[in-house]
Amino acid sequence: MGVRHAVVAGGGIGGLAAGAALSRRGWRVTVCERAPVLAGIGAGIVLAPNALRALDSMGLGPEVSVGEPLVGPLGLRTPDGAWLSRTGATASRYGLPARAVHRGFLIDVLAAALPPGALRLGVSVSGVDDAGGAVVVRTSAGDLSADVVVAADGLRSALRRQLFPGHSGPRHAGETGWRAVLSGVGLPALPAAETWGRGERFGIVPLGDGRVYVYATAVTGPGTRPTDHSAELNRRFSAWHDPIPALLERLTPDRVGILNHDLYELAPPLPRFNSGRVALLGDAAHAMTPNLGQGGCQAIEDAVVLAHLLAGGPDVPAALAAYTEARHGRTTRISRHSRRMGDLARLSHPLAVFVRNLAVRATPSAVTRRGLDTLLGWQPPPGPAPHPSSAPAVHPSVDTKEQ
């Protein structure tokens, strides 16, 4: 049997991670990304210990461990600055400190881990023809033949629609969200925290490179768009506790790009993450709300588990069925937990908010730790022996300069 070929649809975090993980397992990989350049969207991502272990199993631990980790307790606050809950640092309990990085940085690392020529930019995947042998992949640059296809084409996945035409697709989660990355120059040391108000939230995450990732959410209907995002954020959050007003002063459109997107999730869950020789991964398989910060982390987990199972033998459909067995239950539970967290955060009636805050304060730390153990204590399957150091330089197409 010759070298098997995997085609990955989508060059986001999950698709690049899948391409890198499969390549390390001996597969020839083609990653098709419809955008003409890889764009590290101007936002941050927290790499929790579970995601860091997955990256380490791919040999990428040193690459993502540069800069300062998140230190000190993480927590929830009220708009007046009072703490609802605080969670101890992750390193002492889970062996690794969580790290917050710019998404562009992570995209750089994953893209650089691909073999030369594996990434095809400006190439979209529209469908597959899986007749039981080699899969024919329909792309904008012509058909490709593959032994396996990884559908990592995101929330609006074209391949998911083809494979599961009866599924209702993404569901609006009842909120819109704003994200931006700011300069941290002149700011005091900031704890990573999220503040819950009445149907509104504001999050602060210091990045390892000295910048600050901020995000906010508000209860809205789908498609609601303010004409001036900076003014809207100031209207909603300028009276909240320090350092939120100081951060808002830096959110001027001429200095910082502010992203605004409605929040969606894939609900109900798909019945499975495989069909024949096609596997769904990341948001294409289980798009979840961002309330636990696990969307990208779960995509990275998907990638290393999928590559491990596909390395086990020639029976691709059996390996993909095992992938569903390994990943469906965990991601469904995390999606459900994230949805419940969002339900609490969206409460706006004063009495409901009072009861919620009281309940959060009264939750025993042991209960919180048990939930985190399940989430963050995940261990990856064994990885292959490290390859000789021959990774290409960071792809020059990756654009992170605007943030």
Buried (B, 14 or more C-beta within 10 A) or exposed (E): EEEBBBBBBBBBBBBBBBBBBBBBBEBBBBBBBBBEBBBBBBBBBBBBBBBBBBBBBBBBBEBBBEBEBBBBBBBBBBBEEEBBBBBBBBBEBBEBBBBBBBBBBBBBBBBBBBBEEBBBBEBBBBBBEBEEEBBBBBBEEEEBEBBBBBBBBBBEBBBBBBBBEEBEBBBBBBBBBBBBBBEBEEBEEBBBBBBBBEBBBBBBBBBBBEBBBBBBBBBBEEEEEBEEBBEBBBEBBEEBBEBBEEBBEBBEEEEBBBBBEBBBBBBEBBEBBBBBBBBBBBBBBBBBBBBBBBBBBBBBBBBBBBBBBBBEEEEBBEBBBBBBEBBBEBBBEBBBBBBEBBBBBBBEEEEEBEEBBEEBEEEEEEEBBEEBEBBBEBEBBEBBEEEEEEBBEBBEBBBBEEB
